[in-house]
C-alpha cells in the first residue's frame, strides 16, 4: 500500500514541478520522479514504483510520461492520472510550439544555422550515449546481443519496416519463453469499466482525425493517421522510431527536409518533457512548409493529441492489471526481446543521424535486397566533426550534463561563425 495520499492540490504542484524540470530524457525523468514520489514524499513505495515502471516499459509511447500518469492514477484515480500526465507534457509542448514557430521565421539567418550545427553535432553524441545506456539495461544474454545486431541489419541494410522489426522481436521473445507464471496476483479488473474506458479512449483519440477528414483537410488527415500509427509502434522511446519517422516524413510524405528533421530533434533535446514531442515540432514545420501558420498550429495540436491520448488510454485500461502482468513470463520475455531489438534500432538512428551531420552528401548503394546509406567521403564537414568530438569529450569524458554540453557546443559553433569558420 502507498504510505500516504496527497491532496489534488499537492499532486498538481508536484507534477507541475516535475514537468518543468523533466530535462535529460527518460532516465533522468524517471530518476526525478523516483526522488519526488518515493524518496522525498513516500507517495509510492519502491515495489509499486518498480512494477509501474516495468508496466510502462511494456507499452508503446514515452515510458516516463506514462509512469507519471500511472502514479497520478494510483494516487487519485482518473483525475489524478489526467493531471499528472498532462502536466508532465504541457510545459515542453508549450516551449516546442514557440520554438517551432520561431524556427520558421528565423531559420534563414546564418548565425541561427550555425547554432543549429552545434546542436546537431551534440545530438550525434547524445544518441550514442543513449545506445550505451539502453544496451547496459537490455542486452542481458548472447541472444539479446544477436537480436540487437539483427535489428540493426534489418533496418540499415535491408530497409525492413520498423513496426515489423518490433513485432518480430516481440513474437520471438514470447515464443521462446517458458509458460510457468510466477507470483501471480489476481487482476483487479471490471469488464464493463474496461469496455467503457476503451470506447471513450478510442473515441477521443480518433475524433479530431475523423473531423478533419470530413472537412476535406487532406494534410491534417494524413498527419493524424501517420502520427496515430507512430503512437502504436513507439516501443523503446522516441530514438527507436526517429529513423522510421524520418523515412516517412522526409521521403514518403515530403513534409519536411532531412535538415529540418535533424533540427527538430536537436531542439526537442533542449526542452523539458518527453522527446517524442519532436512529432509536434515536425508537424508545425510541415504546416509552415505548406505556407500556412494556421495549418502549422492545427498540425502541431493534431500531433500532440494523437501522440499522447493513446498514452492515457493504455494506462487507464491496463493499470488495474499491473500486478498480474508482472507475473506473466511470455509478456516479460516479449518486452525483453523488444528492448534488445531497440538497441539495434537506436544504433541505426545513430548512424543515419551522424552521416547527415558529418557529411554534406549521403548516397545510397543497392545490391539485390541490400539498400544502405553511404557517405560521399569528399563531402565531410570538418567543423561538424570537430564539434562532435568536443561534445563527446564533454558528455562522455567529463560527464557534463546534456544541457550544459548543448549550451557549450552551441556557443562554440556561434563563435566559429562570427570568426568566419562556419
PECOR-V630270 format. One record per residue. RES is the residue in one small letter. NEAR is the number of other C-alpha atoms within 10 Angstrom. Layout:
# PECOR-V630270
{{RES,NEAR} {RES,NEAR}}
This chain:
# PECOR-V630270
{{x,8} {x,13} {x,10} {x,12} {x,15} {x,14} {x,11} {x,15} {x,8} {x,11} {x,20} {x,17} {x,13} {x,18} {x,24} {x,21} {x,14} {x,23} {x,26} {x,18} {x,18} {x,27} {x,24} {x,19} {x,22} {x,19} {x,15} {x,14} {x,25} {x,19} {x,13} {x,17} {x,22} {x,20} {x,13} {x,18} {x,21} {x,18} {x,13} {x,10} {x,15} {x,17} {x,24} {x,22} {x,17} {x,15} {x,10} {x,17} {x,20} {x,14} {x,15} {x,23} {x,20} {x,17} {x,24} {x,26} {x,21} {x,19} {x,20} {x,19} {x,27} {x,26} {x,27} {x,27} {x,27} {x,29} {x,28} {x,31} {x,31} {x,30} {x,27} {x,24} {x,21} {x,20} {x,21} {x,19} {x,14} {x,16} {x,13} {x,22} {x,24} {x,19} {x,20} {x,28} {x,27} {x,20} {x,25} {x,29} {x,23} {x,17} {x,20} {x,24} {x,24} {x,12} {x,16} {x,26} {x,20} {x,12} {x,18} {x,26} {x,17} {x,11} {x,20} {x,18} {x,11} {x,12} {x,16} {x,10} {x,9} {x,14} {x,18} {x,16} {x,18} {x,23} {x,21} {x,22} {x,26} {x,27} {x,30} {x,30} {x,29} {x,29} {x,28} {x,26} {x,23} {x,24} {x,19} {x,18} {x,16} {x,17} {x,20} {x,14} {x,13} {x,17} {x,21} {x,11} {x,12} {x,21} {x,20} {x,12} {x,10} {x,9} {x,12} {x,22} {x,19} {x,15} {x,24} {x,27} {x,17} {x,17} {x,28} {x,24} {x,19} {x,20} {x,22} {x,22} {x,18} {x,16} {x,16} {x,15} {x,12} {x,22} {x,17} {x,12} {x,19} {x,26} {x,15} {x,17} {x,26} {x,24} {x,17} {x,17} {x,23} {x,20} {x,13} {x,13} {x,14} {x,11} {x,11} {x,10} {x,13} {x,11} {x,10} {x,13} {x,13} {x,12} {x,14} {x,13} {x,13} {x,9} {x,9} {x,9} {x,11} {x,15} {x,12} {x,12} {x,17} {x,16} {x,13} {x,12} {x,19} {x,14} {x,12} {x,16} {x,21} {x,17} {x,12} {x,18} {x,22} {x,15} {x,13} {x,17} {x,16} {x,11} {x,11} {x,11} {x,13} {x,12} {x,17} {x,25} {x,20} {x,15} {x,24} {x,28} {x,17} {x,17} {x,21} {x,23} {x,14} {x,22} {x,23} {x,15} {x,20} {x,23} {x,25} {x,26} {x,23} {x,24} {x,24} {x,24} {x,23} {x,27} {x,22} {x,21} {x,20} {x,22} {x,16} {x,15} {x,21} {x,17} {x,13} {x,10} {x,15} {x,14} {x,22} {x,22} {x,17} {x,17} {x,13} {x,19} {x,23} {x,23} {x,24} {x,24} {x,23} {x,24} {x,22} {x,26} {x,26} {x,20} {x,24} {x,26} {x,31} {x,27} {x,23} {x,23} {x,27} {x,27} {x,27} {x,27} {x,31} {x,28} {x,29} {x,32} {x,30} {x,26} {x,25} {x,23} {x,17} {x,15} {x,11} {x,14} {x,16} {x,13} {x,21} {x,27} {x,19} {x,15} {x,27} {x,28} {x,19} {x,25} {x,26} {x,23} {x,20} {x,25} {x,26} {x,22} {x,19} {x,21} {x,24} {x,23} {x,20} {x,19} {x,23} {x,22} {x,17} {x,20} {x,22} {x,17} {x,16} {x,21} {x,19} {x,16} {x,23} {x,19} {x,16} {x,17} {x,18} {x,22} {x,19} {x,20} {x,21} {x,24} {x,26} {x,23} {x,28} {x,28} {x,29} {x,32} {x,32} {x,30} {x,31} {x,26} {x,31} {x,29} {x,26} {x,24} {x,26} {x,23} {x,17} {x,19} {x,22} {x,21} {x,20} {x,19} {x,23} {x,25} {x,19} {x,14} {x,16} {x,17} {x,10} {x,10} {x,11} {x,11} {x,9} {x,6} {x,9} {x,13} {x,15} {x,16} {x,15} {x,14} {x,17} {x,14} {x,12} {x,9} {x,12} {x,18} {x,15} {x,11} {x,17} {x,23} {x,17} {x,14} {x,22} {x,26} {x,17} {x,20} {x,28} {x,23} {x,15} {x,21} {x,21} {x,15} {x,10} {x,11} {x,11} {x,15} {x,14} {x,20} {x,14} {x,12} {x,24} {x,25} {x,17} {x,17} {x,24} {x,24} {x,16} {x,17} {x,27} {x,23} {x,16} {x,16} {x,17} {x,13} {x,9} {x,8} {x,11} {x,17}}
